[in-house]
C-alpha cells in the first residue's frame, strides 16, 4: 500500500523484455521525434525568416508548430531514454510535469486548430472582410486565448489528478503519464471528480470539432462554386487532410479517456495513445505546411542562401 504523499516514482510501461526490441523501439521513437523536430523547425524558421509569411494563416501555423514541438517533447524523450537505458522509472514530480505540459499543449492545440478553421472559413467565404475580422490584434488575441485555455485546463486536471490518494501500486500501463492510467491507481471515489472534468473537457473538444466541421462545410460549398478546377482541387486537398487528422486525434483521445475499463488492454491503450499523442505532431508539418507552395519556395530560398554563405 502506498499513497500519493509517500510515493516517489512511477513505473512506466515496458515496451519489450528483450534488449533488441527495446533498441528497436528507441530507434522508432528517435526517427519520429527527429522528423517532428525537423518539420516543425522548418516551419518556425521559414515564418520567422520571410516577411511575406507574416500573415494570419502563417502566424497560426507558427503557433501550431510550437505546440507540436512541445507536445512531442513532453512524452517521447522520456520513453526513448527508458528504452535505451532499460528502465521504467519516472519521478513523481516528473510524472506530474508530463501531465501538466501534455494537457496544456494538447488543449491549446485543439483550440488553435479551431481558430485555424475559422481563419480558412473567413479567407474563402468572406474574403472582403478578412482584414477586418483577422487583423493582427485579433489574431494575437485568439492565439493567446488558445494558449490560455490550454493552461487553465492543465492546471485543473493536474491539480485534480495528483490530489487523489493512490494505493493501487505505482505501475502506469502507458509509455507516458496519462491521466486515465493514473486514475486506475486511485483508491477512493474522489477519482470521479476528475472523470467528470475529463468528460466535460472532451465534450468541449467535440464542440470544437463540430465548429471545425461546420466551417469546412461552408468552405467546401464555396469551393464547389469556384470556376477553376485547379482552385477546387487545391482547396479540397488542403481541407480534407486537416479534417482527417483532427478527427483521428479527437476520436482516439476520446476513446482513451472515456472508454470503459472492461475493454481496456495494454496493447490497445498503447496504440490509441500513440495515435493521439505522437502521430499528430509528426504529420502536422506535412499536412498543414509542407504541401504549401509558398512555404516551400521560402524554404528553398533559405537553403540556397545558406549554401551560398558556406561557399
HUJO-V592850 format. One record per residue. SS is DSSP state (helix for helix, strand for strand, loop for the rest). PHI is phi in whole degrees, 0 to 359 (none if undefined). NEAR is the number of other ideal C-beta (glycine too) atoms within 8 Angstrom. Layout:
[[SS & PHI & NEAR] [SS & PHI & NEAR]]
This chain:
[[loop & none & 3] [loop & 213 & 8] [loop & 228 & 10] [loop & 294 & 10] [loop & 284 & 4] [loop & 260 & 6] [loop & 288 & 11] [loop & 254 & 5] [strand & 204 & 10] [strand & 247 & 13] [strand & 247 & 9] [loop & 280 & 15] [loop & 294 & 10] [loop & 274 & 7] [loop & 292 & 9] [loop & 203 & 8] [loop & 269 & 4] [loop & 269 & 6] [helix & 295 & 6] [helix & 296 & 6] [helix & 291 & 10] [helix & 298 & 13] [helix & 291 & 10] [helix & 295 & 9] [helix & 296 & 12] [helix & 300 & 11] [helix & 296 & 8] [helix & 297 & 8] [helix & 294 & 13] [helix & 296 & 9] [helix & 298 & 8] [helix & 295 & 12] [helix & 295 & 13] [helix & 295 & 8] [helix & 297 & 9] [helix & 293 & 14] [helix & 298 & 9] [helix & 294 & 8] [helix & 299 & 14] [helix & 289 & 15] [helix & 296 & 10] [helix & 295 & 11] [helix & 297 & 14] [helix & 301 & 12] [helix & 295 & 10] [helix & 296 & 13] [helix & 294 & 14] [helix & 288 & 6] [helix & 281 & 7] [loop & 251 & 10] [helix & 292 & 4] [helix & 294 & 7] [helix & 265 & 11] [loop & 273 & 8] [loop & 237 & 7] [helix & 305 & 10] [helix & 300 & 10] [helix & 284 & 11] [helix & 297 & 12] [helix & 291 & 14] [helix & 298 & 13] [helix & 297 & 12] [helix & 296 & 12] [helix & 296 & 14] [helix & 297 & 16] [helix & 298 & 10] [helix & 294 & 12] [helix & 297 & 15] [helix & 299 & 14] [helix & 294 & 10] [helix & 296 & 15] [helix & 287 & 15] [helix & 286 & 9] [helix & 284 & 11] [helix & 249 & 14] [helix & 290 & 12] [helix & 304 & 8] [helix & 294 & 12] [helix & 296 & 14] [helix & 296 & 12] [helix & 297 & 9] [helix & 296 & 15] [helix & 292 & 13] [helix & 291 & 9] [helix & 261 & 6] [loop & 54 & 7] [loop & 222 & 6] [loop & 235 & 8] [strand & 283 & 9] [strand & 219 & 13] [strand & 299 & 8] [helix & 305 & 10] [helix & 294 & 6] [helix & 294 & 10] [helix & 295 & 14] [helix & 298 & 11] [helix & 295 & 8] [helix & 299 & 14] [helix & 300 & 17] [helix & 300 & 11] [helix & 288 & 11] [helix & 293 & 14] [helix & 296 & 14] [helix & 301 & 12] [helix & 286 & 13] [helix & 293 & 12] [helix & 297 & 13] [helix & 296 & 14] [helix & 292 & 15] [helix & 301 & 12] [helix & 296 & 13] [helix & 293 & 14] [helix & 297 & 13] [helix & 295 & 12] [helix & 296 & 12] [helix & 293 & 14] [helix & 295 & 13] [helix & 296 & 11] [helix & 301 & 12] [helix & 293 & 15] [helix & 297 & 13] [helix & 294 & 13] [helix & 298 & 10] [helix & 264 & 10] [helix & 267 & 9] [loop & 226 & 9] [helix & 298 & 8] [helix & 289 & 4] [helix & 258 & 8] [helix & 300 & 11] [helix & 297 & 6] [helix & 282 & 6] [helix & 281 & 9] [loop & 232 & 10] [loop & 287 & 8] [helix & 298 & 6] [helix & 291 & 6] [helix & 296 & 9] [helix & 296 & 12] [helix & 297 & 8] [helix & 293 & 8] [helix & 292 & 10] [helix & 295 & 13] [helix & 296 & 8] [helix & 296 & 9] [helix & 296 & 15] [helix & 297 & 10] [helix & 294 & 8] [helix & 296 & 11] [helix & 300 & 17] [helix & 297 & 10] [helix & 298 & 8] [helix & 297 & 12] [helix & 295 & 14] [helix & 300 & 9] [helix & 296 & 9] [helix & 292 & 15] [helix & 294 & 12] [helix & 297 & 8] [helix & 293 & 11] [helix & 293 & 12] [loop & 271 & 10] [loop & 267 & 7] [loop & 282 & 14] [loop & 287 & 9] [strand & 246 & 13] [loop & 222 & 9] [loop & 255 & 7] [loop & 88 & 5] [loop & 228 & 10] [strand & 270 & 6] [loop & 263 & 14] [loop & 278 & 8] [loop & 199 & 12] [loop & 278 & 11] [loop & 216 & 13] [loop & 284 & 16] [loop & 255 & 11] [helix & 305 & 13] [helix & 302 & 9] [helix & 289 & 12] [helix & 290 & 17] [helix & 297 & 12] [loop & 296 & 9] [loop & 273 & 12] [strand & 287 & 13] [loop & 240 & 8] [loop & 218 & 7] [loop & 285 & 4] [loop & 295 & 10] [helix & 296 & 10] [helix & 298 & 7] [helix & 298 & 8] [helix & 289 & 14] [helix & 298 & 9] [helix & 296 & 8] [helix & 297 & 11] [helix & 296 & 13] [helix & 297 & 9] [helix & 297 & 8] [helix & 298 & 11] [helix & 289 & 12] [helix & 296 & 8] [helix & 294 & 8] [helix & 297 & 12] [helix & 293 & 10] [helix & 297 & 8] [helix & 298 & 12] [helix & 297 & 11] [helix & 298 & 8] [helix & 297 & 11] [helix & 298 & 13] [helix & 298 & 9] [helix & 298 & 8] [helix & 299 & 12] [helix & 288 & 14] [helix & 299 & 8] [helix & 296 & 10] [helix & 296 & 14] [helix & 298 & 11] [helix & 297 & 8] [helix & 292 & 10] [helix & 294 & 13] [helix & 296 & 7] [loop & 273 & 5] [loop & 291 & 9] [loop & 287 & 3] [loop & 273 & 6] [helix & 293 & 5] [helix & 296 & 6] [helix & 296 & 10] [helix & 295 & 11] [helix & 297 & 8] [helix & 297 & 8] [helix & 293 & 13] [helix & 294 & 10] [helix & 292 & 9] [helix & 273 & 10] [helix & 284 & 13] [helix & 299 & 8] [helix & 299 & 10] [helix & 304 & 15] [helix & 293 & 11] [helix & 295 & 8] [helix & 293 & 12] [helix & 295 & 11] [helix & 297 & 9] [helix & 299 & 12] [helix & 296 & 12] [helix & 293 & 12] [helix & 295 & 8] [helix & 290 & 12] [helix & 295 & 12] [helix & 296 & 11] [helix & 296 & 9] [helix & 295 & 13] [helix & 266 & 10] [helix & 242 & 8] [loop & 294 & 8] [loop & 290 & 5] [helix & 296 & 6] [helix & 294 & 4] [helix & 252 & 7] [loop & 274 & 8] [loop & 209 & 6] [helix & 304 & 7] [helix & 292 & 6] [helix & 295 & 9] [helix & 299 & 13] [helix & 294 & 11] [helix & 297 & 8] [helix & 297 & 11] [helix & 294 & 14] [helix & 298 & 10] [helix & 292 & 11] [helix & 262 & 12] [helix & 253 & 13] [helix & 251 & 12] [helix & 296 & 11] [helix & 303 & 14] [helix & 298 & 12] [helix & 278 & 12] [helix & 262 & 9] [helix & 304 & 15] [helix & 301 & 15] [helix & 291 & 9] [helix & 282 & 11] [helix & 272 & 11] [helix & 228 & 13] [helix & 291 & 10] [loop & 275 & 9] [loop & 270 & 8] [helix & 295 & 5] [helix & 297 & 8] [helix & 292 & 13] [helix & 296 & 9] [helix & 297 & 8] [helix & 296 & 13] [helix & 295 & 11] [helix & 296 & 8] [helix & 297 & 9] [helix & 294 & 12] [helix & 297 & 8] [helix & 297 & 8] [helix & 296 & 8] [helix & 294 & 8] [helix & 294 & 8] [helix & 294 & 7] [helix & 293 & 6] [loop & 267 & 5] [loop & 268 & 4]]
